Amino acid sequence: MGDGGVGHGAEAARGGHEDEIRELIGRMTVAEKLGQLQQLSWTGATGPGGSQTAEAEEAARQGRLGSVLNIVGARHSNALQRIAVEESRLGIPLVFGLDVIHGFWTTFPIPLAQAAAFDPEVARTDGEVSAREARSQGVHWTFAPMMDVSRDPRWGRIAESCGEDPYLTAAYAAAKTRGYQGEHPGDLATAERVAACAKHFVAYGGAEGGRDYNTVDVSESRLRNLYLPPFKAALDAGCATVMASFNTLSGIPAHANTHTLTHVLKEEWEFTGPVVSDWNGVGELLPHGFAADGADAGRIALAAGVDMEMVSTHLADHGEELVKAGRIEEERLDDAVARVLRLKYALGLFARPYTDESAAVDVPTPAARRAAREAAARSMVLLKNEDGVLPVAPGKAVAVVGPFADSRDLHGTWQGPGGEKFPPVTVLHGIRDVAGRGARVTYGVGATKAADLVVVVVGESATLSGEAASRSDLGLPGDQEELIGAVAATGIPFVVVLLNGRPLVLGDWLERASAVLEAWHPGIEGGNAVADVLYGRVNPGGKLPVSFPRSAGQVPVHYNHENTGRPYDPRTPGNTFVTGYLDVERTPRFPFGHGLSYTAFETGTPRASVPDITVAGLERGETFEVEVPVRNTGDRDGDEVVQLYVHDPVATLVQPVRRLRGFRRVTLGAGERTTVRFTLGAPDLGFWTNAPDGHFVLEPGEIVLYAGNSSTTTEHCTVTVR
């Protein structure tokens, strides 16, 4: 990721159809070229303005349409495809897109939850299952994965992200891309794969105040060190498309940002696929105050690097006049069309434009449900567990209470077509099933009196996270804290299960709870997965991919911050002249990487394979290994996530106090030990400067390598760069 070379994604996007593409473009009128850059919405709207069904049919017939989103079902997509292929002059097939974020029929945990597994295979499996279901229903292209690094839990779309770290996010972005598209370029044309879309380009997760669509102002170094790496990783994994973001970036709307869309993405990274706008993103250049009218907006967006306009129609409406007036260069227009056609060739649409309706996957299969259940359990994080109250001991009478105990909100935001059609397994039903026949499981507040243990299921509804769902208050909504207080007052041990789409501020009840399980919005099999963890069928091994703040006023609080000239040092608590607040502790409630288990682990001191390495050697591609011993010291089998962090204490650009540069989830039997090995090189030890054209540097000096089971580990060794 560090040196920004060309990945196989750029090569795959070109494919072997350049001659056909040039010949086809040569036969197209300007209107038909502009048509390939137009995407309209079918009956399902995912933004303001509604559907464009009638317009889509007519545009397809005239050969003035390139893509349609929100059309679901092979019968419907085939009917529209038939118009485009059999009735238009050139017969160019349409490409059909849909937001398949964490499942089509089978909803997996939300992406933030998947990141908590610290296992990118979870994301790959989600992508693979989702692609198989979606492609069978006529969908060719998903607007995922989202790879916006975010440090602000007030932002609703943190639910769709992988949290606050670029390295973790990059690993998941690459894995999800491979899940959707396959391992090889030719896989994309098969009946079980869909094109992925790296979104939102770029820095959307840095919105001021966590308010969706809001302003982002970042330096070039922060852009390249924090926000861009996941996109580069996705493209190196072959990601076929990119979506522009809603925000401005240092005063320039992302849909008009030549620096990011053209200079970085298309020239520096040599990306040859299409950039699609977000919903009405071209039209929104007007309220941004960056374009005077629709014609101006279309011209600016195309010139900056947008290749397809979603929903708004400014290029289609004004493009011919702009070309005639010389305000749009035909070379740039042809380039945009070629990018769209490459996608269609890569998907095999010219050879097989129609979906086999007899092969449609219409329900979540048993195998898909098993995968979703395993993913959900793997994603859960045990935040607290006093006196071994979990796992639930056999024979205990359990009362299940709380507004989300029997709720359908487990699907989470962006739940896909399956969210309405297939209800999730609720926590109550999961507990009853896993506890087994004859177990004493009751439901409701009144049932607590006869219980040995109370499971309190609280959190957020699915509508409180996702797009346009920012919150200023990060506590439990409504009277849920009062409910927990009432349960605590009974004196009966109780476990709190959190179902939510973001980090929450956990109130005073946290001290009174015996155990707390962060289950997120875990998807269609979520209730079963919660029960698997509560009853010990699965030993939890997840870790937090984002810090949990103590209060909303503490946001942003994240592990990979930079030191100030007066940093907080817990060894000198009496010193008040340090960064922080007077009325809240200076550390997060739970740090990045935190997560407990039903067993115990011991992580030893890391050891580097070399004491030093030269800048010249690193530049030549030399690497070294770091070994970390880990042992299961408990009496249960379990998973530990060994985490490796890097710190450059003296640099020409102030560096984060720690940067995650390796993680490995390992399963160890009781008493078992192993050694985890990480390989480090130039991308892990250097950094991007503020040079606008992109300058990655390696500097001499000492590098501190921390290893352990959270971002607060103190075990370390050093390597010197000479």
DOVEX-865446 format. One record per residue (C-alpha): x, y, z. Coordinates in steps of 0.02 Angstrom, whole numbers, padded with zeros to 5 digits, always signed. Layout:
# DOVEX-865446
XYZ
...
//
This chain:
# DOVEX-865446
+00000+00000+00000
+00140+00120+00036
+00222+00146-00133
+00066+00164-00240
+00112+00045-00381
-00010-00020-00511
-00112-00169-00450
-00191-00307-00551
-00357-00214-00535
-00302-00085-00665
-00243-00220-00783
-00401-00321-00760
-00511-00170-00792
-00433-00148-00963
-00470-00328-01007
-00447-00393-01183
-00582-00294-01270
-00498-00129-01312
-00516-00153-01499
-00703-00189-01483
-00724-00038-01369
-00637+00079-01490
-00739+00013-01636
-00901+00032-01540
-00862+00208-01483
-00822+00253-01662
-00999+00205-01714
-01085+00303-01574
-01166+00473-01587
-01129+00602-01453
-01303+00571-01382
-01269+00384-01371
-01102+00415-01288
-01184+00526-01159
-01315+00392-01135
-01183+00268-01078
-01138+00389-00939
-01317+00397-00873
-01383+00292-00729
-01566+00304-00681
-01661+00230-00534
-01797+00098-00549
-01938+00082-00422
-01832+00078-00265
-01764+00249-00217
-01614+00262-00100
-01609+00450-00100
-01720+00602-00126
-01822+00614-00286
-01898+00441-00307
-01891+00321-00454
-01868+00349-00641
-01945+00190-00711
-02035+00264-00862
-01885+00371-00909
-01771+00221-00897
-01875+00118-01019
-01881+00255-01148
-01696+00299-01130
-01649+00115-01150
-01751+00105-01310
-01661+00258-01380
-01489+00193-01333
-01468+00338-01211
-01447+00240-01050
-01297+00150-00978
-01357+00085-00811
-01504+00066-00694
-01499+00047-00506
-01627-00026-00384
-01703-00150-00506
-01718-00320-00422
-01773-00485-00496
-01712-00572-00654
-01881-00559-00739
-01885-00370-00718
-01704-00341-00764
-01716-00456-00916
-01868-00362-00979
-01776-00196-00971
-01617-00273-01040
-01715-00340-01187
-01768-00164-01232
-01588-00103-01229
-01513-00250-01323
-01651-00285-01449
-01731-00116-01480
-01590+00012-01471
-01483+00051-01624
-01319-00022-01557
-01389-00150-01436
-01270-00107-01294
-01322-00198-01135
-01365-00108-00974
-01274-00139-00810
-01388-00156-00658
-01329-00093-00488
-01392-00109-00310
-01332-00068-00134
-01289-00243-00075
-01196-00187+00081
-01198-00337+00199
-01314-00458+00115
-01447-00481-00018
-01568-00611+00050
-01449-00668+00187
-01401-00520+00296
-01232-00537+00378
-01179-00424+00523
-01159-00241+00479
-00984-00199+00413
-00930-00118+00577
-00973-00280+00665
-00879-00383+00537
-00724-00276+00568
-00735-00326+00752
-00697-00505+00702
-00521-00448+00652
-00539-00582+00518
-00557-00520+00338
-00622-00692+00288
-00786-00641+00369
-00803-00500+00242
-00749-00612+00099
-00882-00741+00143
-01015-00606+00155
-00964-00541-00017
-00967-00714-00092
-01139-00760-00026
-01209-00589-00069
-01140-00595-00246
-01214-00767-00280
-01387-00712-00222
-01382-00541-00306
-01317-00599-00476
-01452-00733-00484
-01579-00593-00464
-01512-00490-00609
-01394-00377-00512
-01221-00353-00591
-01145-00219-00482
-01147-00180-00296
-01110-00010-00223
-00995-00085-00092
-00879-00105-00001
-00882+00059+00091
-00707+00097+00155
-00724+00266+00237
-00614+00274+00391
-00711+00361+00528
-00665+00419+00702
-00833+00494+00743
-00972+00381+00810
-01098+00522+00792
-01089+00490+00604
-01225+00363+00561
-01128+00285+00420
-00994+00224+00538
-01106+00069+00540
-01056+00037+00359
-00872+00068+00393
-00736-00037+00473
-00700+00093+00605
-00555+00208+00644
-00404+00119+00573
-00343+00124+00391
-00243-00038+00399
-00389-00142+00464
-00506-00057+00341
-00388-00091+00197
-00379-00277+00239
-00569-00288+00242
-00589-00185+00083
-00477-00305-00012
-00562-00459+00059
-00738-00396+00023
-00687-00352-00154
-00623-00529-00182
-00783-00598-00107
-00891-00501-00229
-00782-00520-00384
-00679-00678-00358
-00493-00704-00353
-00459-00688-00540
-00509-00556-00669
-00611-00681-00771
-00719-00727-00621
-00820-00567-00641
-00907-00634-00796
-00974-00788-00706
-01151-00807-00642
-01097-00798-00459
-01001-00634-00453
-01040-00449-00454
-00932-00296-00484
-00877-00209-00325
-00872-00021-00299
-00746+00065-00186
-00839+00204-00097
-00845+00346-00051
-00698+00430-00135
-00637+00511-00027
-00630+00560+00158
-00819+00552+00179
-00792+00480+00354
-00708+00641+00410
-00869+00744+00407
-00863+00889+00530
-00962+00854+00687
-01012+00683+00623
-01152+00765+00524
-01184+00668+00365
-01134+00749+00200
-01037+00882+00295
-00876+00974+00255
-00707+00885+00264
-00544+00983+00275
-00385+00879+00281
-00203+00897+00238
-00126+00798+00095
-00030+00693+00220
-00186+00646+00317
-00277+00610+00155
-00141+00490+00100
-00099+00412+00268
-00275+00392+00337
-00409+00397+00203
-00332+00335+00040
-00248+00170+00090
-00409+00065+00094
-00453+00123-00082
-00281+00076-00146
-00297-00095-00065
-00468-00124-00146
-00403-00075-00317
-00252-00188-00296
-00376-00327-00260
-00460-00290-00427
-00605-00178-00376
-00694-00136-00539
-00772+00032-00499
-00760+00183-00382
-00896+00299-00315
-00867+00483-00277
-00918+00549-00107
-01044+00682-00056
-00926+00792+00044
-00816+00936-00003
-00631+00903+00020
-00533+01056+00074
-00661+01166-00013
-00682+01063-00173
-00833+00947-00189
-00775+00767-00215
-00878+00758-00376
-00776+00904-00443
-00608+00859-00370
-00482+00837-00510
-00341+00805-00387
-00420+00650-00310
-00522+00581-00457
-00396+00609-00595
-00223+00648-00528
-00223+00517-00390
-00350+00386-00445
-00331+00382-00634
-00154+00445-00663
-00052+00398-00510
-00144+00234-00477
-00184+00202-00661
-00364+00152-00626
-00454+00117-00791
-00629+00076-00729
-00775+00196-00711
-00806+00322-00572
-00992+00334-00533
-01069+00482-00445
-01167+00456-00286
-01355+00487-00288
-01378+00659-00368
-01197+00698-00326
-01173+00794-00489
-01331+00894-00459
-01273+00937-00284
-01131+01040-00355
-01264+01176-00367
-01309+01189-00182
-01124+01171-00142
-01104+01334-00236
-00977+01258-00355
-01082+01257-00515
-01194+01392-00586
-01322+01277-00668
-01350+01099-00726
-01244+01117-00881
-01102+01186-00777
-01119+01044-00651
-01112+00910-00786
-00962+00990-00870
-00865+01010-00708
-00898+00833-00646
-00848+00751-00809
-00690+00856-00823
-00643+00813-00643
-00658+00626-00673
-00838+00570-00645
-00883+00443-00781
-01064+00401-00740
-01201+00513-00671
-01320+00432-00548
-01501+00493-00552
-01471+00675-00600
-01467+00701-00789
-01359+00854-00819
-01238+00772-00941
-01379+00690-01038
-01479+00852-01042
-01339+00972-01088
-01194+00866-01151
-01227+00884-01338
-01229+01073-01325
-01073+01072-01217
-00979+00963-01341
-01035+01071-01487
-00976+01227-01394
-00808+01147-01354
-00840+01150-01167
-00827+00960-01156
-00678+00878-01241
-00729+00729-01347
-00571+00640-01294
-00628+00648-01112
-00804+00596-01162
-00736+00445-01256
-00626+00400-01108
-00778+00398-00992
-00877+00291-01114
-00732+00170-01132
-00726+00148-00943
-00910+00104-00936
-00894-00017-01082
-00744-00102-01000
-00854-00139-00850
-00989-00215-00961
-00863-00322-01054
-00783-00378-00890
-00954-00432-00827
-00982-00533-00986
-01138-00434-01030
-01104-00421-01216
-01094-00611-01226
-01231-00650-01097
-01342-00498-01067
-01484-00595-00985
-01497-00681-00817
-01553-00862-00809
-01720-00846-00720
-01728-01032-00684
-01567-01022-00582
-01627-00885-00465
-01584-00900-00280
-01746-00847-00196
-01713-00881-00011
-01566-00888+00109
-01497-01063+00091
-01454-01168+00245
-01269-01147+00201
-01289-00958+00189
-01377-00952+00357
-01238-01055+00437
-01109-00935+00367
-01207-00785+00431
-01226-00862+00604
-01041-00901+00615
-00995-00727+00555
-01110-00646+00683
-01039-00744+00830
-00862-00712+00769
-00898-00524+00766
-00960-00506+00944
-00852-00422+01076
-00858-00465+01260
-00832-00296+01343
-00848-00353+01524
-00870-00518+01617
-00858-00511+01807
-00846-00668+01912
-00866-00779+01760
-01053-00746+01748
-01036-00795+01565
-01053-00918+01489
-01223-00959+01561
-01209-01112+01673
-01320-01261+01633
-01483-01264+01729
-01491-01079+01766
-01660-00994+01753
-01642-00850+01630
-01758-00702+01607
-01743-00606+01444
-01799-00424+01447
-01777-00264+01347
-01853-00178+01195
-01738-00271+01075
-01757-00444+01148
-01887-00494+01019
-01850-00359+00889
-01821-00367+00701
-01690-00231+00713
-01550-00359+00707
-01539-00338+00517
-01466-00165+00540
-01451-00024+00414
-01445-00058+00226
-01521-00228+00255
-01553-00267+00072
-01706-00350-00006
-01698-00491+00121
-01728-00372+00266
-01913-00354+00229
-01941-00529+00164
-01849-00635+00292
-01862-00586+00477
-01706-00612+00582
-01694-00738+00722
-01722-00633+00878
-01618-00645+01035
-01765-00717+01131
-01793-00854+01003
-01608-00890+00992
-01590-00910+01180
-01742-01024+01190
-01674-01132+01050
-01495-01143+01113
-01544-01166+01295
-01643-01318+01240
-01806-01401+01289
-01835-01401+01475
-01728-01249+01507
-01808-01111+01609
-01813-00960+01493
-01943-00825+01524
-01980-00660+01439
-02031-00492+01514
-01987-00384+01662
-02104-00474+01777
-02011-00636+01746
-01852-00575+01830
-01907-00621+02006
-01887-00808+01978
-01729-00794+01874
-01550-00838+01918
-01486-00724+01780
-01565-00583+01679
-01516-00546+01499
-01557-00364+01458
-01561-00332+01271
-01544-00146+01230
-01474-00036+01093
-01527+00063+00941
-01657+00032+00808
-01588+00000+00635
-01652+00170+00578
-01539+00261+00700
-01382+00217+00604
-01334+00221+00422
-01353+00362+00297
-01430+00525+00359
-01436+00452+00535
-01311+00555+00634
-01339+00571+00821
-01280+00704+00943
-01320+00596+01095
-01229+00429+01096
-01318+00356+01247
-01452+00222+01243
-01611+00303+01171
-01770+00322+01272
-01787+00246+01445
-01672+00097+01418
-01549+00153+01551
-01693+00163+01675
-01740-00015+01629
-01562-00073+01664
-01568+00020+01829
-01729-00068+01878
-01652-00237+01838
-01496-00192+01936
-01604-00145+02086
-01668-00325+02099
-01495-00384+02147
-01502-00526+02022
-01345-00543+01914
-01377-00474+01741
-01297-00471+01570
-01321-00327+01448
-01325-00370+01263
-01299-00218+01151
-01378-00213+00977
-01317-00056+00891
-01238+00019+00736
-01106+00129+00817
-01002+00146+00975
-01115+00201+01116
-01085+00300+01274
-01117+00173+01412
-01191+00253+01568
-01167+00223+01753
-01256+00056+01733
-01095-00014+01662
-01020-00030+01836
-01172-00126+01897
-01185-00249+01752
-01106-00419+01779
-01063-00437+01595
-01083-00338+01433
-01084-00414+01260
-01069-00300+01108
-01170-00392+00975
-01193-00246+00853
-01331-00269+00723
-01286-00451+00687
-01398-00496+00540
-01524-00630+00499
-01450-00762+00615
-01406-00637+00750
-01516-00706+00887
-01443-00879+00868
-01267-00808+00868
-01299-00707+01027
-01361-00865+01111
-01210-00963+01047
-01097-00840+01135
-01200-00821+01295
-01209-01009+01320
-01028-01043+01275
-01052-01136+01113
-00940-00999+01042
-00802-00922+01146
-00803-00736+01100
-00644-00673+01018
-00693-00510+00935
-00604-00344+00966
-00665-00166+00951
-00625-00088+00780
-00666+00083+00850
-00645+00166+01020
-00795+00185+01135
-00801+00362+01207
-00848+00406+01385
-00960+00547+01325
-01010+00625+01159
-00910+00778+01208
-00752+00674+01207
-00771+00636+01020
-00663+00616+00922
-00563+00497+01030
-00460+00367+00941
-00303+00266+00974
-00202+00327+00823
-00195+00509+00874
-00041+00620+00869
+00043+00685+01025
+00026+00867+01071
+00166+00965+01153
+00078+00929+01317
+00017+00751+01301
-00079+00660+01436
+00027+00537+01535
-00066+00420+01654
+00094+00407+01758
+00074+00590+01810
-00113+00610+01844
-00089+00768+01945
-00026+00868+01797
-00176+00966+01733
-00085+01062+01596
-00110+00923+01468
-00228+00888+01324
-00401+00832+01380
-00558+00887+01471
-00585+00937+01652
-00745+00836+01671
-00703+00668+01593
-00557+00549+01597
-00436+00569+01453
-00446+00389+01393
-00590+00306+01300
-00712+00197+01395
-00651+00049+01292
-00501+00065+01177
-00475+00006+00999
-00429-00178+00998
-00511-00218+01166
-00607-00379+01188
-00617-00517+01319
-00635-00706+01311
-00699-00847+01421
-00519-00901+01435
-00359-00800+01467
-00211-00764+01355
-00034-00705+01385
+00055-00611+01247
+00243-00598+01265
+00371-00469+01213
+00391-00451+01025
+00558-00490+00946
+00622-00421+00781
+00726-00532+00667
+00852-00392+00640
+00914-00251+00753
+00922-00128+00609
+00883-00106+00425
+00936+00027+00301
+00830+00151+00207
+00909+00090+00045
+00864-00089+00088
+00684-00045+00126
+00673+00049-00038
+00735-00107-00127
+00595-00207-00048
+00687-00285+00098
+00580-00341+00245
+00603-00411+00419
+00499-00518+00535
+00427-00484+00706
+00388-00635+00816
+00258-00625+00954
+00233-00771+01075
+00056-00802+01136
-00012-00932+01257
-00186-00984+01313
-00167-00985+01502
-00348-01032+01538
-00448-01193+01539
-00550-01165+01381
-00509-01164+01196
-00522-00989+01126
-00468-00856+01003
-00347-00714+01030
-00309-00572+00910
-00125-00530+00916
-00100-00349+00863
+00059-00263+00805
+00080-00075+00814
+00217+00039+00749
+00275+00206+00818
+00403+00324+00744
+00447+00437+00891
+00549+00566+00793
+00501+00614+00616
+00492+00765+00502
+00302+00749+00509
+00223+00715+00679
+00171+00532+00683
+00027+00444+00771
+00070+00373+00941
+00031+00202+00866
-00018+00132+00698
-00087-00043+00675
+00023-00135+00550
-00022-00315+00581
-00153-00426+00663
-00184-00612+00671
-00330-00704+00749
-00270-00871+00815
-00363-01015+00897
-00275-01100+01041
-00326-01246+01150
-00316-01234+01338
-00133-01221+01385
-00077-01211+01204
+00051-01086+01143
+00111-01024+00974
+00218-00890+00894
+00136-00765+00777
+00248-00691+00643
+00225-00526+00553
+00323-00460+00404
+00361-00274+00399
+00434-00169+00259
+00435+00005+00186
+00246+00034+00186
+00243-00002+00373
+00387+00110+00424
+00368+00261+00309
+00235+00392+00283
+00163+00513+00155
+00211+00695+00167
+00110+00849+00122
+00178+00857-00055
+00024+00877-00167
+00093+00757-00297
+00118+00620-00169
+00285+00590-00085
+00316+00435+00022
+00469+00445+00135
+00573+00329+00242
+00679+00415+00375
+00823+00353+00482
+00790+00330+00666
+00721+00214+00798
+00553+00127+00769
+00456+00058+00918
+00356-00101+00887
+00215-00138+01010
+00125-00306+01017
-00018-00369+01122
-00206-00393+01129
-00262-00211+01118
-00198-00039+01067
-00147-00005+01248
-00016-00143+01256
+00153-00095+01328
+00255-00245+01268
+00378-00183+01138
+00545-00196+01051
+00640-00077+00937
+00717-00080+00764
+00832+00055+00698
+00818+00120+00521
+00989+00179+00460
//
